[in-house]
């Protein structure tokens, strides 16, 4: 297993890629492009680590207290040919975040891209939310983004180049709506969007781009439960079904699909985007109930047909 470094303990990161699975050789890797990913051991963060490693990035990622998942994420990224450094960091502590950034730049090189994925949930109705839970969510989800961006900005500004992506939520765009809304977390997610737009405005003259991704919820490859539904009590009958009824595509985005949006925002294809919020909602809010009877069986006009929509009929209709 690959070691997961901890702030204050000097360990050498994995610098030699494992052979790519099923190919017998490591992917070609342009060492020198370094990306930081906070919360990279699970969910969207882990999917982002893998996706960026596949794109040729060397990765430094943080995790809070899940060493086993961090080792798995580190190994998966290393197998794609990149150098990887996993470090345990409390994103609510500015000194730890700054130390992590320095450590990564010492071991891997200058940080060119940052993805902020770290977040926790302590949700209750606002009237019942305890001070400690509110503070924990804000400290990690919002202050953590600030701590990370502040730590990388001076070097990016000096180099006149940098790319930053923050992971928020549709609850930060539309508010805490739905059958099981994110209350405290939604407040922090809205703050992330405001912070990202302010950051984009203030750093554009330095060649730095800052954008946000706002997923509705995401599911992992090995679980039907999402990062959002995982906080609901076990046995809550039909909870996931009720939420997906509000999504036009009737499913949550996968973590890998969200990671694709992150990779796009870090790519040259998004060179003209900054201060943008890319939603990954699956059409949330467009669906208000079950599909009308016969909808799935509707026949559309064939290519080249001049028949209008009045001629679209369901199978079996007269």
N, C-alpha and C positions, 0 to 999 in steps of 0.2 A: 504494500500500500504506500501511497505517497504521503509524506508528512504534511500536516496543515500547520503552518507557522502561527505563532501567537505573538502579539505585540510584547516586546521585551525579551523575546527568545530568538536568537539568531539561528536561522536554518536556511539552507540553500534551496531555492525553488527547483522544481523539475525543469531542466533546460534541454532535455533530449526527448523528442516526441516518440511515443510508442508507434509501432506500425499501425497504419489505419486498418480497422476491422474489415476483413474480407478482401483487402487489396494487396496485402503483402508489402506495402511500402508506405512511408509517411507522406502526407500531402506536402506539396511545395509550400514553404512558409517564408514570408518576407519578414524576417525578424527585424524588429525595430519599431513596428507599429504597436503601441501599447495602449490597451483599454483597461479602465478600472470599472468594475461592476460591484456595487454594494448589494448585499443580500443575494449573493450568487450561488448559494448552496441548494436552494429549493425553488419550485414554481417558476415564475417568469424569469427570475434572476438566473437560475440554473439553465433554463432554455436559452437565455441570452448569452451566457458563457459559452455554451456549445455552438450556437449560431455564429458568434463572432470568431471563435477559434476556427470554424470551418471557412470563414472569410479571410483567414490569414493573420488575425490579430494575436499578439501575445497578451495574456490576460492576468491581471491582478484582481482577485475578488475577495470580498469580505463575507464572513458569516458571524452569527452571534453566539450560538451555543450548540449547533448541530454538527459536530465533528464528523459523524459518519456520512451524512449527506454531502458535506464539504469534500471529503475524500473522494466520493463517487463523482462529484462534479469536476474535481481536479483531474481525475483519471480520464474521464470522458473527453475533456478538452485536450489533454496531453496526447491522447490517441489520435487526434487530428493533426498533430505535428507541431503544436505551439508550445511555448514556455508558459508555465502557469505558476502563480503564487497565491495560495489561499491563506488568509490571515483572519484570526478571530478579533472582531472589533465591535465595540459598543458605539453605534452611530450617534447616540445622544451625548457622547463625551468628545468634545472638540479636540482635546489633546490626543486621544487615541486615533481619531480620524487623520489628523495631521501627521502623526507618526506612521500610520499605514501608507499614506501617500508618499512620504519620504522614503520609506522602506522599498516600496514598489519601484520608485524611480532609481534608487540605488541598484536594485537587483535586475530590473528589466529594461529600464531606460525611460526617457521622457514620456509622460502621459499625454497622448494625443486625443483620447476620447474618454468620456465618463458616462456611465449609465447608472442612475440612482434607482434601485429597486427595493431597497430595504424598507420594511414596514411591519407594524404589528396592529392587532385589533383588540380593543377592549370595549366592545359596544354594548350599550344599554340605552333605553330612552334617556334623552338629555336630562330630564328632571331627576333621574335616578343615578346618573353617571357620577361616580366618586371622583374626588379631586385627584387622587393618585392615578387612577386610570386615565383621566383626561390628560394629566401631565405626561404620563408615559407615552401616550399616542402622539402628542404634539412634539415631545422631545425627540422621539425616534423618527416619525414620519415626516415632520416638517423641519425641525431643527437639524436633523441628520442631513437633509439635502443641502441646507445652508452650510453646514460644517464641511461637507465634501467639496462643494463648489468653491467655497472660499479658499480651501487648501490647494486646489489645482489652478486657480485663476492667475496668480502672479506669474507663474512660468508660462502659461498659455498666452497671456498678454504680452510678455516679453518676446515670445516666438511669433506673435501675430497670427496664431492659428490654434484652433481647438473646436471640439464638437462635444456637446452635452445633451443628453436625453434624460428626462425625468419621467418616471412612471407614476401616473396619477390614477384617476378612476372617473367613470362617467358620473359618479356621485359628486365629484368635484366640479362637473360641468353643469349638471341639471339639478343638483341638490339631492337630499336624501329622500328619494321617492321609492315606491315599490312596497311589496308586502313585508320585506325584511330589510329595511334600509341600514346603511352604515351611518351612524350618528356622529360620534366623535371622530372616527376615521374620515368620514366625508368632509368634515370641516378642515382637517389637515390636507386632504386631497385637493380641495379648492385652493388652499394656501399654496400648494405646490405649483398649481397652474399660474396663479398670480406672480409667484416668485420667478417662475421660468420666463414669463413674458417680460418682467422687469429686467431680468438678467440678459435676455436677448437684446433689449433696447440699450442697455448700458455697455455691452461688450461688442456690439456689431462693428464698431470702428477698429477693433483689434482683430478682426477676422475670425471671431468666435461665433459659432452658431449654437443656439439653445432652443430645444423643442421638447414637447411633452407627448406622451402616449397615454390615452385614457381608455382602458378596457372596461367592459361591464363586469366581467368576472372571467376567470380562466381555470381550465381543468388540466390536470397533469395527464401524461400518457398512461399512467397505471392506476388511475382512480377516476371514478365518475363524480366524485365530490370536488367542488371547486374551493379555491382559497377563501371565497366568501361564504359558501354554504358550510364549510368545515367548522365555522363558529356556531352554527345553529345546533340546538340540542339533538342528540341522537333520538330517533323515533319520531321526529316532527313530521307527521304524515303529510306527504305531498308538497313539502316546502320547495324543493327544487323544481317540481312541476309547475307550481304557481308562479315562480319567478320566470321560468322559460316561456310561460304564456305571454309575457310582456316583450319577448324577443321575437322579431319577425322570422328569423332563421330557426327558431325553436331549439337552439343549443347555445352553449357558452363557447367562446373562442378557446382554443387550446393555448397553453403557454407558448408552444412553438409558433403559433400564428402571431401572437403578440410580439415575440422575439423577431419575427420577420419585419414587423413595422419598425422596431428599434434599429435593426440592421440597415433598413432603407434610409432612415434619418441620419445614420452615420456615414452613408455612402456618398460618392460624388454625384449620384443621381438626385440627391436632395440639397445640392450646393446652394440653391436659391431659396431655401426654407430656413427661417428663424422666427422664433416667437409663435410657432404653429402648434396647435393641439390636434393630434391625430387620434380620432376616436376609433375604438374597435368594439362597437356595441352590438354587432349582429342585427342591427335594425331595431334596437330597443326603443320602445315607445310607438313604433309603427303598428305593432300588432295589438289588437284589443280583444281578441278572443279566438276561438277555433276557426280554421279555414272554412269558408262556405261549402255546403254540400255540392259535390260535383266539381269543385275547383281544380283538384288534382287531375281530373280526367278531361279538362277542357282542351279542345283541339284548336291550335293556332293555325292561321293561314300558312300554306306552304310558301317557301321562298319564291318570290316572283309573282305571287298571287296579288290581285288588285282588290280582293274582297276586303271590306272594312270590318270593324269590330262587331257590327250587327250580325255578321255571318259566322262569328265564333260560337260554336255550339258544343255542349257537352255530349259525350258519347251516349247513345241511347235516346237522345231527344228527338222529337219529331221534326 
